[in-house]
Amino acid sequence: MTRNAVVTGGVRGLGLAIARRLARDGLRVSVWDLDAPAEAFAHHALCDVTSPESIDAALAATEAALGPVDVMVANAGITGPNHLAEDYPIEAWRRVIDVDLTGVYLCNRAVLPGMRARDWGRIVNIASIAGKEGNPNAVAYSAAKAGVIGLTKSIGKETATTGIRVNCITPAAVETELFQQMTPEQIAWMKSKIPMGRFGLPEEVAEMAAWLASDACSFSTGAVFDCSGGRAVY
Ligand SMILES: NC(=O)c1ccc[n+]([C@@H]2O[C@H](COP(=O)([O-])OP(=O)(O)OC[C@H]3O[C@@H](n4cnc5c(N)ncnc54)[C@H](O)[C@@H]3O)[C@@H](O)[C@H]2O)c1
């Protein structure tokens, strides 16, 4: 049976690596992003994950093109600026929470009824080590990612007796275009925290996402999967 997967933010970075990996595993992938993908996937939809209407339209288009969504990888995210908490621009705080937390919630919410009806689904939310540890000068990002961990645990429990598995990944720094939103000091600080002494590769996160999206992930739900080069010991 061919399964259908949505990868939000799949045009570049981690999302692109995950979309490629799921396609290689034989899933039909729909990429939902603000931008159109440069490479061909089974389907794509222009979508703003902060907008329920935009998500509804993307879901309807995906279902019309491919059929039901079996796998949701909620990956789209932004870092926001780097400031001390007391100086953090309130508008930037709202924007980061909107994209990184509310966007993940809305994408989970949209696919859950169909997954429940079919009694099978895999949701993989991309959080961050920042959500576990709290990165300095990144209060909104850290709070949003901690929120993603919390909502993953909550939905994991709500669906635990069904065929749905809901998990999140907490990567440490992976070199993608997201780095262009950070200061050199922030990037150097992140690298210094990783015991392996290097940044992660998008393919390393994609490997974990592919397993979490598969039947092989059967007895794990509401869980947080580390991908941090040894930075997290929990
Ligand atoms: N790169 C890292 O070091 C790192 C580490 C931990 C977690 N993460 C998380 O991984 C995810 C992907 O990060 P990345 O490094 O690949 O970023 P990236 O900037 O390379 O790609 C993010 C993608 O999300 C899309 N996007 C942004 N806002 C959107 C919106 N409102 N609606 C739809 N699409 C939107 C962008 O267009 C882009 O294609 C993010 O959630 C990020 O927080 C990244």
The ligand as an SDF file (V2000), in Angstrom:
LIG
                    3D

 44 48  0  0  0  0  0  0  0  0999 V2000
   18.6410   23.9540   11.1760 N   0  0  0  0  0  0  0  0  0  0  0  0
   18.7620   23.7210   12.4630 C   0  0  0  0  0  0  0  0  0  0  0  0
   19.8230   23.8560   13.0660 O   0  0  0  0  0  0  0  0  0  0  0  0
   17.5910   23.2310   13.2580 C   0  0  0  0  0  0  0  0  0  0  0  0
   17.8010   22.7090   14.5240 C   0  0  0  0  0  0  0  0  0  0  0  0
   16.7110   22.2840   15.2830 C   0  0  0  0  0  0  0  0  0  0  0  0
   15.4410   22.3880   14.7520 C   0  0  0  0  0  0  0  0  0  0  0  0
   15.2640   22.9000   13.5170 N   0  0  0  0  0  0  0  0  0  0  0  0
   13.8980   23.0250   13.0090 C   0  0  0  0  0  0  0  0  0  0  0  0
   13.7740   22.3230   11.8060 O   0  0  0  0  0  0  0  0  0  0  0  0
   12.7670   22.9260   10.9980 C   0  0  0  0  0  0  0  0  0  0  0  0
   13.3230   23.2180    9.6180 C   0  0  0  0  0  0  0  0  0  0  0  0
   14.4350   24.0960    9.7540 O   0  0  0  0  0  0  0  0  0  0  0  0
   15.4550   24.3710    8.5670 P   0  0  0  0  0  0  0  0  0  0  0  0
   16.7680   24.5740    9.1970 O   0  0  0  0  0  0  0  0  0  0  0  0
   15.2950   23.3490    7.5020 O   0  0  0  0  0  0  0  0  0  0  0  0
   14.9000   25.7960    8.0520 O   0  0  0  0  0  0  0  0  0  0  0  0
   14.9150   26.4730    6.6040 P   0  0  0  0  0  0  0  0  0  0  0  0
   14.8060   27.9370    6.8410 O   0  0  0  0  0  0  0  0  0  0  0  0
   16.0570   25.9500    5.7660 O   0  0  0  0  0  0  0  0  0  0  0  0
   13.5430   25.9320    5.9550 O   0  0  0  0  0  0  0  0  0  0  0  0
   12.3100   26.2210    6.5560 C   0  0  0  0  0  0  0  0  0  0  0  0
   11.2090   26.0780    5.5040 C   0  0  0  0  0  0  0  0  0  0  0  0
    9.9610   26.3910    6.1540 O   0  0  0  0  0  0  0  0  0  0  0  0
    9.2120   27.2270    5.2910 C   0  0  0  0  0  0  0  0  0  0  0  0
    8.3000   28.0640    6.0910 N   0  0  0  0  0  0  0  0  0  0  0  0
    8.6320   29.0650    6.9480 C   0  0  0  0  0  0  0  0  0  0  0  0
    7.5160   29.6310    7.4410 N   0  0  0  0  0  0  0  0  0  0  0  0
    6.4660   28.9710    6.8910 C   0  0  0  0  0  0  0  0  0  0  0  0
    5.0550   29.1010    7.0050 C   0  0  0  0  0  0  0  0  0  0  0  0
    4.4930   30.0550    7.7710 N   0  0  0  0  0  0  0  0  0  0  0  0
    4.2730   28.2520    6.2990 N   0  0  0  0  0  0  0  0  0  0  0  0
    4.8330   27.3070    5.5020 C   0  0  0  0  0  0  0  0  0  0  0  0
    6.1530   27.1350    5.3330 N   0  0  0  0  0  0  0  0  0  0  0  0
    6.9600   27.9720    6.0210 C   0  0  0  0  0  0  0  0  0  0  0  0
   10.2430   28.0670    4.5490 C   0  0  0  0  0  0  0  0  0  0  0  0
    9.7150   28.6170    3.3440 O   0  0  0  0  0  0  0  0  0  0  0  0
   11.3570   27.0380    4.3260 C   0  0  0  0  0  0  0  0  0  0  0  0
   11.1930   26.3450    3.1050 O   0  0  0  0  0  0  0  0  0  0  0  0
   12.3150   24.1730   11.7580 C   0  0  0  0  0  0  0  0  0  0  0  0
   11.1470   23.8840   12.4950 O   0  0  0  0  0  0  0  0  0  0  0  0
   13.4860   24.4290   12.6930 C   0  0  0  0  0  0  0  0  0  0  0  0
   13.0960   25.1510   13.8470 O   0  0  0  0  0  0  0  0  0  0  0  0
   16.3030   23.3170   12.7470 C   0  0  0  0  0  0  0  0  0  0  0  0
  1  2  1  0
  2  3  2  0
  2  4  1  0
  4  5  1  0
  4 44  2  0
  5  6  2  0
  6  7  1  0
  7  8  2  0
  8  9  1  0
  8 44  1  0
  9 10  1  0
  9 42  1  0
 10 11  1  0
 11 12  1  0
 11 40  1  0
 12 13  1  0
 13 14  1  0
 14 15  2  0
 14 16  1  0
 14 17  1  0
 17 18  1  0
 18 19  2  0
 18 20  1  0
 18 21  1  0
 21 22  1  0
 22 23  1  0
 23 24  1  0
 23 38  1  0
 24 25  1  0
 25 26  1  0
 25 36  1  0
 26 27  1  0
 26 35  1  0
 27 28  2  0
 28 29  1  0
 29 30  1  0
 29 35  2  0
 30 31  1  0
 30 32  2  0
 32 33  1  0
 33 34  2  0
 34 35  1  0
 36 37  1  0
 36 38  1  0
 38 39  1  0
 40 41  1  0
 40 42  1  0
 42 43  1  0
M  CHG  2   8   1  16  -1
M  END
$$$$
